[in-house]
Amino acid sequence: MSIEFETPKPIIQTQFMLKTVADEMMRPKSRYFDEHEHEIPWDYIEFMHMAMKATGAGNLSPRDNGNKSEDKEKHPPIGYQLIAAQIEALAYGDLGMYHCLPGGGLGAAAVNSAGTPEQKEKFLTRFVEEKPTFSAMCITESGAGSDNSAIRTRAVLDEKTNQWVINGEKIFVTGGDKSFTEYEKLGKGFIVVWATIDPTAGRGGMRAFVVESGTPGVKITKLEHKLGIRVSDTAAISLVDVHVPVDNILGSATVEKSNSGFKGAMATFDATRPLVAASGVGVARAALEFLKEKLAENGVQIRYGLPRQKLTSIERDVIDMDIMLKSAWLMVVKAVWMADNKKHNALEASMSKVKAGDVTTKITQKVVEILGPLGYSREFLAEKWMRDAKITDIYEGTGQINRLVVARQILGYSGSELR
Ligand SMILES: Cc1cc2nc3c(=O)[nH]c(=O)nc-3n(C[C@H](O)[C@H](O)[C@H](O)COP(=O)(O)OP(=O)(O)OC[C@H]3O[C@@H](n4cnc5c(N)ncnc54)[C@H](O)[C@@H]3O)c2cc1C
């Protein structure tokens, strides 16, 4: 099997459609929601839910194939590749508003990676129903972010009621508010809470639990004020004696030495890290295109094809940024191609995330630098994109942590051998 460099037709069609969404629905509201942190972009949410339902998608979770044919050679699976392209196109519109896209999100990704077929049926079908619906994933705790195996949230099986009882504190939960708070305009969402069922078992004791919105004992204690992606809610959540049905545990309740619970968390990241990378590429592309537009308005055209020594310094900068952006995108395509073809992609997923984290930060900063006062002014979105972009290098494993994952994969070390 080889990587197909020609973009598949369903992807081109979706990119075309989402360009209109980016230009017409997202960009005109970018500044407003940046300045009105924690206001919910209801028009966008409702429009996107309606549009996704109309196209039969309902949410951004991978369908087996963008093509219907059973012939995988002629029509290779492109589920993740399609999602990556959709995310890139939406992040090009606005990275924060992309995070307000209704549908599965990280919570559904965890159910997809660690749940049984019955659980997928039970928890994931809600995203195509009448109202827009959200889900979120809560792993991070104070002192347990990069090393998420250090989580202290505890789940204990109460044999009398046959329910899990969860206690703990989670922080930095993307979409936590929209997934848990019962808003009139939203369907019933859920949060996926990672907890330990056996603190003596380390990573082997980690499990994820689906906690439905409105469950007693769960409280949103804070919404984070942030540098960028300010329209996306980032919640701190406390869980006090939270009872969830016994079947809401994702994966087996038996503690084994195999670290299967932790592997569930990692499998989620293998799926989502290239998608985070794709979102970074989208915002970097927005910044780079804006720079080219402004340069063209001022009579500066980039003379592609000339020898490097004949180019101006700005032309060299722009071409270098083009190269960075393309290489980051190709790494995304490789990682999602592997996911679509059911190949183990932990290495490529982390590589794409490292690359996009770097490239996105560098490009958006360089664009502000070249634009000078126009870049620094709030009249344009370049300064906002620079603030938004930085998150690509922080969540879903920081740049440093993903570099560690890459090194472990290449050198064959375990997490405890190389930390
Ligand atoms: C906007 C936003 C949204 C988020 N969304 C979610 C979410 O939906 N769900 C969720 O569970 N979490 C979420 N997070 C949490 C995010 O994944 C963590 O913040 C991130 O993994 C870093 O963990 P930490 O905050 O504990 O930082 P720390 O682990 O304390 O890291 C601090 C610094 O130390 C470095 N560092 C740590 N360990 C090492 C090491 N071994 N080697 C070299 N350097 C190291 C890090 O790279 C970083 O630079 C979100 C965070 C933000 C900011």
The ligand as a Gaussian input file, in Angstrom:
#p B3LYP/6-31G(d) Opt

LIG

0 1
 C       -6.387000      25.256000      26.829000
 C       -6.090000      23.909000      27.371000
 C       -6.968000      22.859000      27.103000
 C       -6.726000      21.599000      27.649000
 N       -7.647000      20.591000      27.428000
 C       -7.523000      19.429000      28.114000
 C       -8.563000      18.430000      28.058000
 O       -9.557000      18.567000      27.350000
 N       -8.445000      17.338000      28.838000
 C       -7.363000      17.129000      29.651000
 O       -7.320000      16.107000      30.338000
 N       -6.337000      18.031000      29.700000
 C       -6.401000      19.176000      28.965000
 N       -5.410000      20.117000      29.034000
 C       -4.250000      19.857000      29.858000
 C       -2.975000      19.686000      29.063000
 O       -2.984000      18.486000      28.346000
 C       -1.815000      19.780000      30.070000
 O       -1.781000      21.096000      30.533000
 C       -0.506000      19.392000      29.459000
 O       -0.492000      18.029000      29.199000
 C        0.671000      19.751000      30.389000
 O        0.489000      19.218000      31.654000
 P        0.663000      20.115000      32.960000
 O       -0.314000      21.238000      32.826000
 O        0.539000      19.286000      34.180000
 O        2.115000      20.707000      32.869000
 P        3.447000      20.092000      33.456000
 O        3.460000      18.621000      33.277000
 O        3.609000      20.608000      34.826000
 O        4.513000      20.719000      32.490000
 C        5.130000      21.993000      32.697000
 C        6.330000      22.080000      31.772000
 O        7.290000      21.041000      32.105000
 C        7.595000      20.265000      30.959000
 N        7.825000      18.866000      31.336000
 C        7.075000      18.092000      32.143000
 N        7.591000      16.853000      32.241000
 C        8.698000      16.832000      31.458000
 C        9.682000      15.849000      31.136000
 N        9.610000      14.611000      31.612000
 N       10.696000      16.199000      30.295000
 C       10.808000      17.464000      29.782000
 N        9.894000      18.443000      30.069000
 C        8.855000      18.130000      30.881000
 C        6.376000      20.400000      30.070000
 O        6.685000      20.137000      28.713000
 C        5.971000      21.857000      30.304000
 O        6.759000      22.689000      29.496000
 C       -5.592000      21.371000      28.458000
 C       -4.690000      22.427000      28.693000
 C       -4.935000      23.666000      28.178000
 C       -3.970000      24.767000      28.479000

